Amino acid sequence: MQSKPAFLPFSPSTAFHGQRLNVATHHQHRPALHSHGSVIKAVAAKPKAENVKKLSKVEGLKTASKQLRYPLPEQLATDEIFINENAIQIMKFHGSYQQDDRDARAPGQPKKYQFMLRLKMPAGDFPASMYQVLDDIATKYGNNTLRATTRCAWQVHGVLKANLKTVFSSIMNAGGSCVGACGDLSRNVMCTPAPFTNKLYSQARFVSRMLGELFAPQTGAFSEIWLDGEKAATLEFWKKDLDMDKVREIMRYDNGNGMVFNAHEEPIYGETYLPRKFKIGVTVPGDNSIDVYTQDIGLICVPDASGSVVGYNVIVGGGMGRAHRKETTFARTGDHLGYVAADKLWEAMKAIVATQRDHGNRSVRANARMKYLVDRLGIDAFRSLVETYFGEPFEPYRELKPWKYEDWLGWHEQGDGNLFLGLFIENGRIKDDGDFKLRTALRRVIDAYEFDLVVTPNQNIILKNITPDQKAGIEAILKEHSVKLATEYDTNHRLSMACPAMPLCGLAVTEAERIMPSIVERMNNLFEKHNVTMPITMRMTGCPNGCARPYMAELGFVGSAARTYQLWLGGSANQTRLAFSYMDKVKDSMFEEVLSPILTMYTAKRRENETFGDFCHRMGKPEILAYSESMNNQTDDINGVVIPSAATVASAQSPAFEVQPSTKPATRFTVVQDPRVTVLAVNGAEEKSAAQSVDKKEVAVTEKSAKPQASEDGASDSAPTAKRTKKNPGRKGSKPRPRLTVSDEIMERLKNIAALRDMSASNVADEIISTYLSGIEDEDVGADI
């Protein structure tokens, strides 16, 4: 191995923001760093008290919970339909979120509280018997649907507080678990979902199960609360292939470098677990079905010539969550940490987790993910820090074959004579809806054939271990219930993904899952008009937290207000590159107008076989904006008028201006034009002619100084701050507001725009004006939550 210099510790104030090991609540002290030849060692050293920053409220709650126990027993025993805020935070570790069904109440009415349970299922594997139990729970205690997540797991929605214990115990006694599906610890470990039986894919699944247990919380709180202290009737299904004594031995092994807490109920996590959620994904060379660069740790199995795994490439520091208008938060793709031999994997993984545990930001939860630690230190310093725990250097990252996104839908051979079938589940929702009876069909198939299944990272499912003679029977059941095979869907639908969002997610400010199918359909129509035939990966979320990984999409829609989204462009088709924020606050009804100039540019300037994402990345945001602006300004001068473009209105980012009545004759329009915004004004008098249709829109805008604001990508733009003028027409001395008299030519353009969205031209004009006025008022996107 190549010798590396010893890591030089930074001061807490500049490097780790005071987040030293065992600050306030930990039982060990941060190791001081010493070099011993090429191997770095660690010895205990107390942190200086003056460098310790105040911990976040949640850190205190974790300590007071006594290893995730309190205050759940007391809160679950009350007659209320909800639990309090402290209990909500601890309940997450148990795998459940409290939610409010906003569709079931009017604004201002008492909240309709219910709970979502998320299952732990490493590698997405799920046995037929467990699916039957979960489906029954959804019928008896849930909302009659199941939801496949973007982390290869199931969610059950609509469970009432009074039924929580029954549902939890039913899952646990059937061999399942929700433990560790949420909370500040290692979440469900993802894996490439393809159930190939070769050594490479089999090892990837094994590693996922091992890591799921290596970083599983060890507290007895779960059985105490949900099973009254008894053991579950059935061992968790993924443990049946593991040597659990060996797992516990690896977990508690202490190399002397501060990775574990000896004689503690939680040898890896200690009193306060991790600073924030922690996500791990495992895959094989070339198969990027898991979005490997979005993980806190991404592992790639490295095989030898025979296909046996000899080591692992390690990627660290990925993560999607961010917040609008908060530059200290951002989406990030991971960095290459290095390579580790197969026999050293478990210690290397423990070292990375311990590094985040001890140095992650426990003061500001918005910056607590490991991606911020990696970004702050840089990958070289982060690697050196991990090596102080690991005890030896990482080898260089090994180059492997290029990545390709795989959805594994349709029929495939497993490699053992059997088949697997990948079914497209639009946005992950298993439901019956009219003639489309997916839930009924899936239950019939599983009851008849007892197929185990896999939940994929793209919210789909795979039925596995199918014998060739069973293929026709399965297809007959699906067809009977109007369930299509993957080949019957267009590629853009197959690639699309959306989070649940409204009405249950408490963070959602707008729709995602429920409108994404119609958005994909609209985009497909738009692509056809522009002769765009290459697939485009589209993803949508109802808030900026990024559960559907929209920041990796070629075209991402990120909710910012009601029916309003931030548009992201430039992710790669193979999911290895972060997109960029292109435009803020775009109404969903304006998507076509905003994207049309970009698609025109793409068809005119793309290279041979260049994907939309690669094209946007190559062009960059400034050039795309400039091209779109030039297209918006390339309009005919009709009696001195330039029609306002919806795209221009939606992207207004310039100082405000004032619209005044013109002193010219009423048959002429006055064009009042900001560098990037074109508006129309006419004087108060009216003049009609046979050549003019009179669709009048009243606009009044007052000038207000524009205040520069930082955009999401870090650039500083001028944000418009003009407001509507609230004038009372009947008030003495008030001036009449200007009117727009729309000519036949302009009306024809409005009709062309309207044709794209199946709307009236008048409604389009209304939207152009209301969208502009809404945009310049700088709405508070968080007001609804």
C-alpha positions in Angstrom: 0.0 0.0 0.0 1.1 3.5 -0.7 2.1 5.5 2.4 0.1 8.6 3.1 1.0 11.5 5.4 -0.6 11.7 8.8 -3.8 13.8 9.0 -3.3 17.2 10.6 -6.4 18.0 12.8 -8.2 21.2 12.1 -9.4 23.4 14.9 -13.1 22.6 15.7 -14.2 26.2 14.9 -12.9 26.1 11.4 -13.2 22.4 10.4 -15.8 20.6 12.3 -18.0 23.4 13.7 -17.3 22.2 17.2 -18.7 18.7 16.5 -16.1 16.7 18.3 -16.5 13.1 19.5 -18.5 12.7 22.7 -19.4 16.3 23.0 -21.8 16.6 25.9 -23.4 13.2 25.4 -20.8 10.7 24.1 -19.0 8.3 26.3 -15.6 8.5 24.6 -13.3 11.4 23.8 -12.3 12.4 20.3 -9.1 10.6 19.4 -6.0 12.7 19.1 -4.1 11.9 15.9 -0.7 10.4 15.7 1.3 9.0 12.8 3.1 5.7 13.2 4.9 4.9 10.0 2.4 4.6 7.2 -0.4 3.6 9.6 -2.3 6.3 11.5 -3.2 5.6 15.1 -5.5 7.4 17.5 -5.4 8.0 21.2 -8.0 9.7 23.5 -7.8 13.4 24.1 -10.4 15.7 25.7 -12.0 18.4 23.5 -11.7 22.0 24.8 -15.0 23.1 26.4 -14.8 26.6 24.8 -15.0 25.0 21.3 -18.2 23.1 22.0 -21.2 24.6 20.3 -24.8 24.3 21.5 -26.4 21.1 20.2 -29.7 21.0 18.4 -32.9 20.2 20.2 -33.2 16.8 18.6 -29.8 15.8 20.1 -31.2 16.5 23.6 -34.3 14.5 22.8 -32.2 11.5 21.7 -30.3 11.6 25.0 -33.4 12.0 27.1 -35.1 9.1 25.2 -32.9 6.5 27.0 -32.1 4.7 23.7 -35.3 5.6 21.8 -37.8 4.6 24.6 -39.3 7.8 25.9 -41.7 9.6 25.7 -43.4 7.0 23.4 -45.1 4.8 26.1 -46.7 7.8 27.7 -47.8 9.4 24.4 -49.2 6.2 22.9 -51.3 5.8 26.0 -53.2 9.1 25.7 -56.7 9.5 24.2 -55.5 12.0 21.6 -55.2 11.0 18.0 -51.7 12.4 17.8 -48.4 12.3 19.7 -46.4 15.4 20.7 -43.4 16.8 19.0 -40.9 15.1 21.2 -42.5 11.8 20.6 -42.6 12.4 16.9 -38.9 12.7 16.7 -38.3 9.4 18.5 -41.1 7.7 16.6 -39.1 8.2 13.4 -36.4 5.8 14.7 -39.2 3.2 15.1 -40.0 3.6 11.4 -43.1 5.8 11.5 -44.0 9.4 10.7 -47.1 11.3 12.0 -49.0 12.8 9.1 -52.0 15.0 8.5 -54.5 14.2 5.6 -55.0 17.6 4.2 -57.6 16.3 1.7 -59.8 15.2 4.6 -60.3 18.6 6.1 -60.8 22.2 5.2 -58.1 24.8 6.0 -58.4 25.8 9.6 -60.2 22.7 10.7 -58.5 20.3 13.2 -55.8 18.1 11.6 -56.7 14.6 10.5 -53.8 12.8 12.1 -52.6 9.4 10.9 -49.3 7.5 10.7 -47.2 6.2 7.9 -45.0 3.1 8.6 -42.0 2.4 6.5 -40.4 -1.1 6.4 -36.8 -2.1 6.6 -35.9 -4.6 3.8 -32.3 -4.6 2.8 -31.7 -4.9 -0.9 -35.4 -4.4 -1.5 -36.1 -8.2 -1.1 -39.6 -9.0 0.2 -41.0 -12.6 0.6 -44.5 -13.4 -0.6 -45.7 -14.2 2.9 -44.7 -10.7 4.1 -46.4 -9.1 1.1 -49.7 -10.9 2.0 -49.5 -9.6 5.6 -48.7 -6.1 4.4 -51.5 -6.0 1.9 -54.0 -7.2 4.5 -52.8 -4.4 6.9 -53.4 -1.8 4.1 -57.0 -3.1 3.8 -57.8 -3.3 7.5 -55.8 -0.5 9.0 -54.4 1.6 6.1 -55.7 3.6 3.1 -56.1 0.6 0.8 -52.8 1.3 -1.0 -49.2 0.4 -0.6 -46.3 2.7 -1.7 -43.0 1.6 -3.1 -40.3 4.0 -2.1 -37.2 5.3 -3.8 -35.1 3.4 -1.3 -36.4 -0.1 -2.1 -38.9 -0.3 0.7 -42.7 -0.3 1.3 -44.7 2.3 3.1 -48.2 1.9 4.6 -50.2 5.0 4.9 -53.4 5.9 6.9 -52.7 4.0 10.1 -54.5 5.5 13.1 -52.7 6.0 16.4 -55.1 3.5 18.2 -53.9 0.8 15.7 -50.2 1.4 15.8 -49.3 -1.3 18.2 -51.4 -3.9 16.3 -49.8 -3.0 13.0 -46.2 -2.9 14.3 -46.6 -6.2 16.1 -48.2 -7.8 13.1 -45.3 -6.8 10.9 -42.7 -7.9 13.5 -44.3 -11.3 14.2 -44.5 -12.0 10.5 -40.8 -11.6 10.1 -40.6 -8.0 9.1 -39.5 -4.8 10.7 -39.7 -1.0 10.6 -36.7 -0.5 12.8 -34.2 1.8 11.3 -36.3 2.7 8.3 -36.3 6.3 9.5 -34.4 8.4 12.0 -30.8 9.5 12.6 -29.1 6.2 11.7 -28.4 4.0 8.7 -31.6 3.7 6.7 -32.6 0.9 4.4 -29.6 -0.3 2.5 -30.3 -0.2 -1.2 -28.9 -2.6 -3.8 -29.2 -3.2 -7.5 -32.6 -5.0 -7.7 -31.8 -7.4 -10.5 -32.0 -10.9 -9.0 -29.3 -12.5 -11.1 -27.9 -15.6 -9.5 -24.3 -15.0 -10.5 -21.5 -14.5 -7.9 -21.3 -10.7 -8.5 -25.0 -9.8 -8.0 -25.4 -12.4 -5.2 -22.5 -10.8 -3.3 -24.0 -7.3 -3.7 -27.2 -8.5 -2.0 -25.3 -10.3 0.7 -23.3 -7.1 1.5 -26.6 -5.1 1.6 -28.0 -7.5 4.2 -24.8 -7.5 6.3 -24.7 -3.7 6.4 -28.4 -3.6 7.2 -27.6 -5.6 10.4 -24.1 -4.2 11.1 -25.7 -0.7 11.5 -29.0 -1.8 12.9 -29.9 -0.1 16.3 -29.4 -2.6 19.1 -31.7 -1.0 21.7 -34.4 -3.1 23.2 -36.9 -0.3 22.9 -38.6 -1.7 19.9 -39.6 -5.1 21.4 -40.4 -3.4 24.7 -42.9 -0.9 23.2 -44.5 -3.0 20.4 -44.2 -6.6 21.6 -44.4 -6.0 25.4 -40.8 -7.1 25.8 -41.3 -10.4 24.0 -39.3 -11.7 21.1 -40.9 -11.6 17.7 -42.6 -14.8 16.6 -40.5 -15.0 13.5 -36.9 -14.0 12.7 -36.6 -11.1 10.3 -36.5 -12.7 6.8 -33.2 -11.2 5.7 -31.4 -12.5 8.8 -32.0 -16.1 7.8 -29.0 -16.1 5.4 -26.7 -14.3 7.9 -24.5 -15.6 10.7 -25.9 -13.3 13.3 -23.2 -14.2 15.9 -20.6 -13.2 13.3 -22.4 -9.9 12.7 -22.5 -9.1 16.4 -18.8 -9.9 16.6 -17.9 -7.6 13.8 -20.1 -4.9 15.2 -18.5 -4.9 18.6 -14.9 -5.5 17.5 -12.7 -2.7 18.8 -9.5 -1.9 16.9 -8.5 0.7 19.5 -9.1 3.7 17.2 -12.4 4.9 18.7 -14.9 3.3 16.4 -17.0 1.5 19.0 -18.4 2.1 22.5 -17.4 -0.9 24.5 -20.0 -2.5 26.9 -22.7 -0.2 25.5 -26.2 -1.1 24.4 -25.4 0.7 21.1 -21.8 -0.2 20.2 -21.8 1.8 17.0 -24.2 4.6 17.7 -23.7 5.4 21.4 -26.2 7.7 23.2 -27.1 10.0 20.4 -26.9 7.8 17.3 -25.9 9.8 14.1 -26.3 13.5 13.5 -28.7 12.9 10.7 -30.0 10.2 8.4 -27.4 8.0 6.7 -27.9 6.2 3.3 -25.9 3.3 1.9 -26.3 1.7 -1.5 -24.5 -1.3 -3.1 -24.2 -2.1 -6.7 -21.9 -3.8 -9.3 -19.8 -2.2 -12.1 -21.8 -0.5 -14.8 -25.2 -0.9 -13.1 -26.3 2.5 -11.8 -29.9 1.5 -10.9 -29.4 2.9 -7.4 -28.1 6.4 -8.2 -24.9 5.5 -6.5 -23.5 9.1 -6.4 -26.5 10.2 -4.2 -25.6 8.0 -1.3 -23.8 8.8 1.9 -21.8 5.7 1.1 -21.9 4.1 -2.3 -20.2 0.7 -2.7 -19.3 -1.0 -5.9 -18.4 -4.7 -5.9 -15.1 -5.1 -7.8 -14.7 -8.6 -9.3 -11.8 -10.6 -10.6 -11.8 -12.4 -13.9 -13.9 -15.2 -12.5 -16.6 -12.9 -11.2 -15.6 -13.3 -7.6 -15.6 -10.1 -5.6 -12.1 -9.2 -4.4 -12.8 -5.6 -3.1 -15.0 -2.6 -3.2 -14.8 0.9 -4.6 -16.1 3.5 -2.1 -18.0 6.7 -2.9 -18.9 9.1 -0.1 -20.7 12.4 0.5 -23.7 12.3 -1.8 -27.1 13.6 -0.8 -30.2 15.3 -2.3 -31.8 17.3 0.5 -31.7 21.1 0.4 -33.9 24.1 1.1 -35.1 26.9 -1.2 -33.4 30.3 -0.7 -30.9 28.7 1.8 -27.4 28.6 0.2 -25.9 26.7 3.1 -27.9 23.7 2.0 -27.4 22.0 -1.4 -27.7 18.7 -3.3 -24.4 17.0 -3.8 -22.9 14.0 -5.7 -20.4 11.8 -3.9 -16.6 11.7 -4.2 -14.4 8.7 -4.8 -12.9 7.8 -1.4 -10.9 4.8 -2.6 -10.8 1.1 -2.8 -10.8 -1.5 0.1 -10.0 -5.2 -0.1 -13.0 -7.5 0.6 -11.7 -8.8 3.9 -11.4 -5.2 5.3 -14.8 -3.9 4.2 -16.6 -4.1 7.5 -14.0 -2.1 9.4 -13.8 0.5 6.6 -17.5 1.0 6.8 -17.5 1.3 10.5 -14.7 3.9 10.2 -16.7 6.0 7.8 -19.8 5.9 10.0 -17.8 6.7 13.1 -16.3 9.7 11.3 -19.7 11.1 10.6 -20.9 10.2 14.1 -18.1 12.1 15.7 -17.6 15.0 13.3 -21.0 15.6 11.7 -22.8 18.8 12.6 -24.9 18.3 15.6 -25.8 21.9 16.1 -27.5 22.7 12.8 -29.7 19.8 11.5 -29.9 21.4 8.0 -26.2 20.8 7.7 -25.9 17.5 9.6 -25.7 15.1 6.6 -22.2 13.7 5.9 -22.2 15.4 2.5 -21.6 18.7 4.3 -18.6 17.3 6.3 -17.1 15.9 3.1 -17.7 19.2 1.3 -16.2 21.3 4.1 -13.1 19.2 4.6 -12.5 18.2 1.0 -12.2 14.5 0.0 -8.5 14.2 0.8 -8.8 15.6 4.3 -12.0 13.5 4.9 -10.1 10.4 3.7 -7.3 11.1 6.1 -9.8 11.6 8.9 -11.5 8.2 8.2 -8.1 6.5 8.1 -7.5 7.6 11.7 -10.3 5.3 12.7 -9.6 2.6 10.0 -6.0 2.4 11.0 -4.6 2.2 7.5 -4.7 4.0 4.1 -7.3 3.3 1.5 -6.1 2.1 -1.9 -6.8 4.2 -5.0 -10.2 4.0 -6.5 -10.2 1.5 -9.4 -11.6 2.4 -12.8 -14.4 0.2 -13.9 -16.7 0.1 -17.0 -19.0 3.1 -17.7 -22.2 3.5 -15.7 -25.6 2.9 -17.3 -29.0 3.5 -15.7 -30.9 0.2 -15.6 -34.6 -0.1 -14.6 -34.7 -3.9 -15.0 -38.3 -3.8 -16.2 -39.8 -6.5 -18.4 -38.9 -10.2 -18.7 -35.3 -11.3 -18.0 -33.5 -14.6 -17.4 -32.1 -14.9 -13.8 -29.2 -17.2 -14.8 -30.5 -20.4 -13.1 -33.2 -21.3 -15.7 -35.8 -19.1 -14.0 -37.1 -15.7 -15.1 -37.9 -12.4 -13.4 -40.5 -9.9 -14.4 -40.0 -6.2 -13.7 -43.4 -4.4 -13.4 -43.7 -0.6 -13.9 -45.6 0.9 -10.9 -46.3 4.5 -11.8 -44.8 6.6 -8.9 -44.8 3.5 -6.7 -48.5 3.4 -5.8 -50.1 -0.1 -5.6 -53.8 0.6 -5.9 -57.0 -0.2 -7.7 -58.5 2.6 -9.7 -61.4 1.9 -11.9 -60.7 -0.8 -14.5 -57.0 -0.6 -13.6 -56.7 -3.0 -10.7 -53.0 -3.3 -10.0 -53.4 -4.2 -6.3 -55.9 -7.0 -7.0 -53.8 -8.4 -9.8 -50.6 -8.4 -7.8 -52.3 -10.1 -4.9 -53.8 -12.8 -7.1 -50.4 -13.5 -8.7 -48.6 -13.8 -5.3 -51.4 -15.9 -3.8 -51.3 -18.2 -6.8 -47.6 -18.6 -7.3 -46.0 -17.4 -4.0 -43.4 -15.4 -5.8 -40.9 -13.4 -3.7 -40.4 -9.9 -5.0 -38.0 -7.0 -5.0 -38.8 -3.3 -4.6 -36.6 -1.3 -6.9 -34.9 2.1 -6.5 -37.2 3.5 -9.1 -40.4 2.6 -7.2 -41.1 -0.5 -9.3 -41.3 -4.1 -8.3 -39.7 -7.3 -9.6 -41.3 -10.8 -9.3 -38.6 -13.4 -9.2 -38.0 -17.1 -9.5 -40.6 -17.6 -12.2 -40.4 -20.8 -14.1 -40.9 -20.4 -17.9 -44.2 -22.3 -17.9 -45.7 -19.8 -15.4 -45.1 -16.8 -17.7 -48.4 -17.1 -19.7 -50.5 -17.4 -16.5 -49.0 -14.3 -15.0 -49.5 -12.3 -18.1 -53.2 -13.5 -18.3 -53.9 -12.3 -14.7 -52.3 -8.9 -15.4 -54.2 -8.4 -18.7 -57.5 -9.4 -17.0 -56.9 -6.5 -14.5 -55.8 -4.0 -17.2 -52.2 -4.0 -15.9 -49.7 -3.3 -18.7 -46.3 -4.8 -19.2 -43.3 -2.5 -19.2 -43.1 -2.7 -23.0 -46.5 -1.1 -23.3 -45.4 2.1 -21.6 -43.3 4.8 -23.3 -39.8 5.2 -22.1 -40.3 8.6 -20.5 -43.0 7.2 -18.3 -40.8 4.4 -17.3 -38.0 6.7 -16.4 -40.2 9.2 -14.5 -40.4 9.3 -10.7 -42.3 11.4 -8.1 -42.5 11.5 -4.3 -45.9 11.1 -2.5 -46.2 14.8 -1.6 -49.8 16.0 -1.1 -51.9 15.3 0.8 -50.0 13.4 3.5 -46.4 14.5 3.5 -46.0 17.4 6.0 -43.1 18.9 4.0 -45.0 19.1 0.7 -46.0 22.5 -0.5 -47.5 21.2 -3.8 -48.4 18.1 -5.8 -46.0 15.5 -7.2 -47.2 11.9 -7.4 -50.8 12.7 -8.3 -50.0 15.1 -11.2 -46.8 13.5 -12.5 -48.5 11.2 -15.0 -50.3 14.1 -16.6 -47.1 16.2 -16.6 -45.2 13.3 -18.4 -48.0 13.1 -20.9 -47.9 16.9 -21.5 -44.1 16.8 -21.9 -44.3 13.9 -24.3 -46.7 16.0 -26.5 -44.3 18.9 -26.3 -41.3 16.7 -27.2 -43.2 15.4 -30.2 -43.9 19.0 -31.4 -40.2 19.7 -31.2 -39.2 16.4 -32.8 -37.4 15.2 -29.7 -37.2 11.5 -29.8 -34.5 10.6 -27.3 -35.8 9.6 -23.9 -35.6 12.3 -21.1 -35.4 11.4 -17.4 -38.0 13.5 -15.5 -38.5 13.6 -11.8 -40.8 15.6 -9.5 -41.0 16.4 -5.8 -43.4 18.4 -3.8 -40.7 20.1 -1.8 -36.9 20.7 -2.1 -35.9 17.7 0.1 -35.3 15.6 -2.9 -36.8 12.2 -2.0 -37.3 11.3 -5.7 -33.8 12.5 -6.5 -34.9 15.3 -8.9 -31.5 17.0 -8.8 -30.1 14.1 -10.8 -32.8 14.2 -13.5 -32.3 15.6 -17.0 -35.5 17.6 -16.3 -36.4 18.1 -12.6 -39.5 19.7 -11.1 -39.0 20.8 -7.5 -42.0 22.1 -5.6 -41.7 25.7 -4.3 -45.4 26.8 -3.8 -48.9 25.7 -4.7 -48.8 24.4 -8.3 -45.4 26.1 -8.6 -42.0 24.5 -9.2 -38.3 25.2 -9.6 -37.0 23.7 -12.8 -33.7 21.8 -12.9 -31.8 20.9 -16.1 -28.7 19.0 -17.1 -28.5 15.8 -15.1 -27.2 12.9 -17.0 -29.1 9.9 -18.4 -26.8 7.5 -16.4 -27.5 9.4 -13.2 -23.9 10.4 -12.4 -24.1 14.2 -12.7 -25.9 16.8 -10.7 -28.4 19.1 -12.6 -28.4 22.9 -12.2 -31.2 25.2 -11.1 -32.6 26.9 -14.2 -35.7 28.8 -13.1 -37.6 29.5 -10.0 -41.4 29.7 -9.3 -42.7 28.4 -12.6 -46.5 27.6 -12.5 -47.2 24.1 -13.7 -49.4 25.5 -16.4 -46.5 27.4 -17.8 -44.1 24.4 -18.3 -44.6 24.3 -22.1 -43.9 27.9 -22.6 -40.8 27.9 -20.5 -39.4 24.7 -22.0 -40.3 25.3 -25.7 -37.4 27.6 -26.4 -35.0 25.2 -24.7 -36.2 22.3 -26.8 -36.0 24.5 -29.9 -32.4 25.2 -29.0 -31.8 21.5 -28.3 -33.1 20.4 -31.7 -31.1 23.1 -33.5 -27.7 22.7 -31.7 -27.5 19.2 -30.3 -24.7 16.9 -31.4 -25.3 13.5 -32.8 -26.9 11.2 -30.2 -26.6 13.9 -27.6 -29.1 13.5 -24.8 -31.1 16.4 -23.5 -29.3 16.4 -20.2 -25.8 16.3 -21.7 -26.8 19.1 -24.1 -28.1 21.4 -21.2 -24.9 20.6 -19.3 -22.7 21.5 -22.3 -24.6 24.7 -23.0 -24.9 25.8 -19.4 -27.5 28.0 -17.7 -26.4 31.5 -19.1 -26.4 30.4 -22.7 -29.8 28.6 -22.4 -31.3 31.7 -20.8 -29.9 34.0 -23.4 -31.2 31.8 -26.2 -34.6 31.6 -24.6 -34.7 35.3 -24.2 -33.7 35.9 -27.8 -36.5 33.6 -28.9 -39.0 35.4 -26.7 -38.0 38.7 -28.2 -38.2 37.4 -31.8 -41.8 38.4 -32.3 -43.5 40.4 -35.0 -44.1 44.0 -34.4 -47.9 44.4 -34.7 -48.9 48.0 -34.5 -45.8 48.5 -32.3 -46.7 45.7 -29.9 -44.7 42.8 -28.6 -46.8 40.1 -27.0 -45.7 39.2 -23.5 -44.2 35.7 -23.5 -45.2 33.3 -20.7 -41.6 32.1 -20.5 -40.3 35.7 -20.2 -42.9 36.5 -17.5 -42.1 33.4 -15.5 -38.4 34.1 -15.6 -38.5 37.8 -14.7 -35.5 38.6 -12.6 -34.9 42.3 -13.2 -35.6 45.6 -11.5 -39.2 46.5 -11.4 -40.8 49.1 -13.6 -43.9 51.2 -14.0 -46.7 50.8 -16.6 -48.3 54.2 -17.5 -51.1 55.0 -19.9 -49.8 56.1 -23.3 -50.2 59.6 -24.6 -50.5 58.1 -28.1 -53.8 57.5 -29.9 -55.8 54.6 -28.6 -55.2 52.5 -31.7 -51.5 52.3 -30.7 -49.9 50.3 -27.9 -47.0 51.5 -25.7 -44.4 48.9 -25.2 -42.7 49.3 -21.8 -39.8 47.0 -21.8 -37.3 46.0 -19.1 -34.2 44.2 -20.4 -35.8 40.8 -19.8 -39.5 41.6 -19.4 -41.9 42.9 -22.1 -45.3 44.3 -21.0 -48.0 46.2 -22.8 -49.8 49.4 -21.8 -52.5 51.4 -23.5 -54.2 54.7 -22.5 -57.5 54.9 -20.8 -59.5 55.7 -23.9 -61.0 52.9 -26.0 -61.2 52.5 -29.7 -62.6 49.4 -31.4 -62.3 48.4 -35.0 -63.4 45.5 -37.0 -59.9 44.2 -37.1 -59.6 44.0 -33.3 -61.1 41.6 -30.8 -61.6 43.2 -27.5 -60.3 40.8 -24.8 -59.2 43.3 -22.2 -56.9 42.7 -19.3 -56.3 45.3 -16.7 -52.8 45.7 -15.3 -51.4 48.2 -12.8 -47.8 47.9 -11.5 -46.0 50.3 -9.2 -42.2 50.7 -9.1 -40.3 49.5 -6.2 -36.6 49.0 -5.8 -35.3 45.6 -6.6 -33.3 43.8 -4.0 -30.5 41.4 -5.2 -31.0 37.9 -4.0 -28.9 34.8 -4.3 -30.2 32.1 -6.6 -30.1 28.4 -5.6 -27.0 27.8 -7.7 -25.1 30.5 -5.8 -25.3 33.2 -8.4 -26.6 36.5 -7.4 -29.6 37.7 -9.4 -31.9 40.7 -9.1 -35.3 39.6 -8.0 -38.3 41.7 -8.9 -40.1 43.2 -6.0 -42.9 45.1 -7.8 -46.4 44.8 -6.3 -49.9 45.2 -7.5 -51.3 48.7 -7.0 -54.4 48.4 -4.8 -56.5 51.3 -6.0 -60.1 52.0 -5.4 -61.7 53.0 -8.7 -64.4 54.9 -6.9 -62.0 56.9 -4.7 -61.9 60.6 -5.4 -58.9 61.6 -7.5 -57.9 58.0 -8.4 -56.7 57.5 -12.0 -58.2 54.9 -14.3 -56.0 51.9 -14.7 -54.7 51.1 -18.2 -56.4 48.5 -20.4 -55.0 46.1 -22.9 -56.9 45.9 -26.2 -55.8 42.6 -27.8 -55.7 42.5 -31.6 -56.6 39.6 -33.8 -52.9 38.8 -34.4 -52.1 38.8 -30.7 -55.2 36.7 -30.0 -54.1 34.2 -32.6 -50.8 33.8 -30.7 -52.7 33.3 -27.5 -54.8 30.6 -29.1 -51.7 28.8 -30.3 -50.3 28.9 -26.8 -53.7 27.7 -25.5 -53.8 24.8 -27.9 -50.8 23.3 -26.2 -52.6 23.1 -22.9 -56.2 22.6 -24.0 -57.3 26.0 -22.6 -59.1 29.1 -23.8 -57.0 32.0 -25.0 -58.6 34.2 -22.5 -57.5 31.9 -19.7 -54.0 31.8 -21.0 -53.9 35.6 -20.9 -55.2 35.5 -17.4 -52.5 33.1 -16.4 -49.7 35.2 -18.0 -50.8 38.2 -16.0 -51.5 36.4 -12.8 -48.3 34.4 -12.9 -46.3 37.6 -13.4 -48.0 39.4 -10.6 -47.6 36.3 -8.4 -43.9 36.1 -9.2 -43.1 39.6 -8.4 -44.8 39.4 -5.0 -42.2 36.9 -3.9 -44.7 34.6 -2.2 -43.7 32.8 1.0 -43.4 29.2 -0.1 -43.5 27.9 3.4 -46.8 29.6 4.3 -48.9 26.4 3.6 -47.0 24.3 6.1 
